[in-house]
């Protein structure tokens, strides 16, 4: 049933993408602000309490509803899973930026491509070269595919009902929202890192399987630890190796960027056509994931 729910949710998202997710983001933002105002006394245990107050009731409610629906009919429980997955995963959550950059570069409109990558990364991108825009677009696509697709699928399959998808996405949101809150945000940061540890490695394996396996594994082992966030470094290094291109590297005119952005990958410099290769890599990886989940499901049944 879980694999069927995944397939249905992905098909639904491709057929009719959710028009506006800002309402959900705004709701989570208000909850995070209220929790911070109520519990933030500058210690990690206060952050842990706030996290539990914000997340545990949602988990309990979703699991209770899932098992209640399952008691009436497994089909109803599966439809709940489809609805949760429809809200929490999918390429369409980030692909509009990527597609827009592709189209802009095909039309030689570098200024529009710069504006789009700047909006995606929430930064000033007016000084970026064409190669830098392409590199950043590929990096953001690799990371976003992990956060919005592969990691969500991993935890959805591992935990009962819709719990995994909800926990992963809420944990990621609170970790990002409270990352500047010092000790208060430390619990959210650590728990999110724990959730990312197995998920990033599964995503990296998928990239390696559907791309250049040897280069992906080599870059993962030798370069991932040089990135600021090691879990994200694994995704980027394996993705760069699988594509056979170089990512990372300092961006022009950004002071102190050399240490924060070491070289990742091997092979050629990126080109506009590398964006098409990236799309192919992500879709192949998704097919491999769904196929493996289907095989594991059938193995459990038989």
C-alpha positions in Angstrom: 0.0 0.0 0.0 2.8 2.4 0.8 4.4 2.1 -2.7 1.0 2.6 -4.3 0.5 5.7 -2.2 3.9 7.0 -3.3 3.2 6.4 -7.0 -0.3 8.0 -6.8 1.1 11.0 -5.0 3.8 11.5 -7.6 1.4 11.1 -10.4 -1.1 13.5 -8.8 1.7 16.1 -8.3 2.7 15.9 -11.9 -0.9 16.0 -13.2 -2.1 18.8 -10.9 0.7 20.5 -8.9 -0.3 22.1 -5.6 -0.8 25.7 -6.7 0.3 27.4 -3.5 2.1 25.9 -0.6 2.6 29.3 1.1 -0.4 28.8 3.3 1.2 25.7 4.9 4.5 27.5 5.2 2.8 30.5 6.8 1.0 28.2 9.3 4.3 26.5 10.2 6.0 29.9 10.6 3.4 31.1 13.0 3.6 27.9 15.1 7.4 28.2 15.2 7.3 31.8 16.3 4.8 31.0 19.0 6.8 28.1 20.3 9.9 30.2 20.3 8.2 33.0 22.2 6.7 30.6 24.7 9.7 28.3 25.4 12.9 30.1 24.4 14.8 30.7 27.7 18.2 30.2 26.1 18.8 26.5 26.8 18.8 23.4 24.7 16.3 21.6 26.9 13.8 24.5 26.2 14.3 23.9 22.5 13.7 20.2 23.0 10.4 20.9 24.8 9.3 23.4 22.1 10.1 20.8 19.4 8.1 18.1 21.2 5.1 20.4 21.8 5.1 21.4 18.1 5.7 18.0 16.5 4.5 15.2 18.8 0.8 16.2 18.7 0.9 16.3 14.9 2.4 12.9 14.8 -0.1 11.5 17.3 -3.0 13.0 15.4 -1.8 11.7 12.0 -1.1 8.2 13.4 -4.4 8.1 15.2 -6.3 9.1 12.1 -4.3 6.7 10.0 -5.1 3.7 12.2 -8.8 4.8 12.6 -9.1 4.9 8.8 -7.3 1.6 8.4 -9.8 0.0 10.8 -12.6 1.2 8.5 -10.8 0.4 5.3 -7.1 0.1 4.2 -8.0 2.1 1.1 -9.0 5.1 3.3 -5.7 4.9 5.1 -3.8 4.8 1.8 -5.7 7.9 0.6 -4.5 9.7 3.8 -1.0 8.7 2.9 -1.5 10.0 -0.6 -2.7 13.3 0.7 0.2 13.7 3.1 2.7 12.8 0.4 1.1 15.2 -2.0 1.7 18.0 0.5 5.2 17.0 1.5 7.1 15.6 -1.5 7.5 16.3 -5.2 9.8 17.8 -7.8 7.3 20.6 -8.4 8.2 22.2 -5.1 11.4 23.5 -6.6 11.4 22.7 -10.3 9.9 26.1 -11.4 13.1 27.8 -10.6 15.2 25.2 -12.3 13.1 25.1 -15.4 13.0 28.9 -15.6 16.8 29.0 -15.4 17.0 26.4 -18.2 14.7 28.4 -20.4 16.5 31.7 -19.7 19.9 30.2 -20.6 18.6 28.7 -23.8 17.4 32.2 -24.7 20.8 33.7 -23.7 19.1 35.8 -21.1 21.7 35.6 -18.3 20.1 38.5 -16.3 16.9 36.5 -16.0 18.8 33.4 -15.0 20.6 35.4 -12.4 17.4 36.8 -11.0 15.9 33.3 -10.7 18.9 31.8 -9.0 19.0 34.8 -6.6 15.3 34.3 -5.7 15.9 30.5 -5.3 18.9 31.0 -2.9 17.6 34.3 -1.4 20.7 36.3 -2.2 22.1 38.9 -4.6 23.2 37.0 -7.8 23.8 40.0 -10.1 27.5 39.3 -10.2 27.5 35.6 -11.1 28.9 34.4 -14.3 26.9 32.0 -16.5 29.0 29.0 -15.3 28.3 30.0 -11.7 24.6 30.3 -12.3 24.6 26.8 -13.8 26.7 25.3 -10.9 24.4 26.8 -8.3 21.2 25.7 -10.1 22.5 22.1 -10.2 23.6 22.2 -6.5 20.2 23.6 -5.5 18.4 20.9 -7.6 20.4 18.1 -6.0 19.8 19.3 -2.5 16.1 20.1 -3.1 15.5 16.7 -4.7 16.9 15.1 -1.5 14.9 17.3 0.9 11.6 17.2 -1.1 11.7 13.7 -2.6 14.3 11.1 -1.6 14.5 11.8 2.2 10.7 12.1 2.4 10.3 8.7 0.7 13.0 7.2 3.0 11.3 8.2 6.2 7.8 7.6 4.9 8.7 3.9 4.2 10.6 3.5 7.4 8.0 4.8 9.9 4.3 3.8 10.2 1.5 5.6 8.3 2.3 9.1 7.2 4.5 9.7 10.3 7.9 9.6 8.5 7.1 12.2 5.9 5.6 14.6 8.6 8.5 14.1 11.0 11.2 14.7 8.4 9.6 17.8 6.9 8.7 19.4 10.3 12.1 18.6 11.7 13.8 20.2 8.7 11.6 23.3 8.9 12.3 23.8 12.7 16.0 23.2 12.2 16.2 25.9 9.6 13.8 28.3 11.5 15.8 28.0 14.7 19.3 27.7 13.4 20.2 31.2 14.6 18.8 30.7 18.1 22.0 29.4 19.7 21.3 26.9 22.4 17.5 26.9 21.9 17.9 25.7 18.4 20.6 23.1 19.1 18.2 20.2 19.7 16.3 20.8 16.4 19.7 21.0 14.6 21.0 17.8 16.1 17.8 15.8 15.6 17.6 16.9 12.0 21.2 15.9 11.4 20.3 12.4 12.8 17.4 12.1 10.4 19.6 13.2 7.5 22.4 10.8 8.3 20.9 7.6 6.7 18.7 9.5 4.2 21.6 11.4 2.6 23.6 8.2 2.1 20.6 6.5 0.4 20.2 9.4 -1.9 23.9 9.4 -2.7 23.8 5.7 -3.5 20.9 6.3 -5.8 22.8 9.0 -7.7 25.8 6.7 -7.9 23.7 3.8 -9.3 22.1 5.8 -12.0 25.2 7.9 -12.9 29.0 7.4 -13.0 29.3 5.0 -10.1 33.0 5.0 -9.6 33.3 8.8 -9.7 30.3 9.3 -7.5 31.7 7.0 -4.8 35.2 8.5 -5.1 33.9 12.0 -4.7 31.7 11.0 -1.9 34.6 9.4 0.0 37.2 12.0 -0.7 35.4 15.3 -0.9 32.1 15.3 1.1 33.8 16.0 4.4 35.3 19.2 3.0 31.9 20.8 2.6 30.5 22.8 5.5 27.6 20.6 6.2 28.8 17.0 5.7 25.4 15.5 5.0 24.8 18.0 2.3 28.4 17.5 1.1 27.6 13.9 0.5 24.7 14.8 -1.7 26.7 17.3 -3.7 29.9 15.3 -4.0 28.0 12.1 -5.1 25.8 14.1 -7.5 28.8 15.9 -9.1 30.7 12.6 -9.5 27.6 10.9 -10.9 27.2 13.7 -13.5 31.0 13.8 -14.2 31.2 17.6 -13.6 32.7 20.0 -11.1 30.5 21.7 -8.6 31.3 23.8 -5.5 34.3 26.1 -6.1 34.5 29.7 -5.0 32.0 32.2 -6.5 33.4 35.4 -7.9 33.5 38.5 -5.8 32.4 36.7 -2.6 34.9 37.2 0.2 35.7 34.2 2.3 33.9 31.9 -0.2 36.9 29.7 -1.0 36.8 27.9 2.3 33.0 27.6 2.3 32.9 26.2 -1.2 35.6 23.7 -1.9 35.9 21.8 -5.2 33.5 18.9 -5.6 33.3 16.4 -8.4 35.7 15.5 -11.2 35.7 16.0 -14.9 34.4 18.9 -17.0 33.1 22.3 -16.2 29.4 22.6 -16.2 27.5 23.8 -19.3 23.9 24.6 -20.1 23.4 21.0 -21.3 24.4 19.8 -17.8 21.1 21.1 -16.6 19.4 18.5 -18.8 21.7 15.8 -17.5 20.8 16.8 -14.0 17.1 16.4 -14.7 17.8 12.9 -16.2 19.8 11.9 -13.2 17.1 12.9 -10.7 14.3 11.1 -12.6 16.4 7.9 -13.0 17.2 8.0 -9.3 13.5 8.3 -8.5 12.6 5.4 -10.7 15.3 3.3 -9.0 13.9 4.2 -5.6 10.3 3.4 -6.5 11.4 0.1 -8.1 13.4 -0.9 -5.1 10.6 0.0 -2.7 8.2 -2.1 -4.9 10.6 -5.1 -4.8 10.9 -4.8 -1.0 7.2 -4.6 -0.6 6.6 -7.7 -2.8 9.3 -9.5 -0.9 7.5 -8.8 2.4 4.2 -10.1 0.9 5.6 -13.3 -0.5 
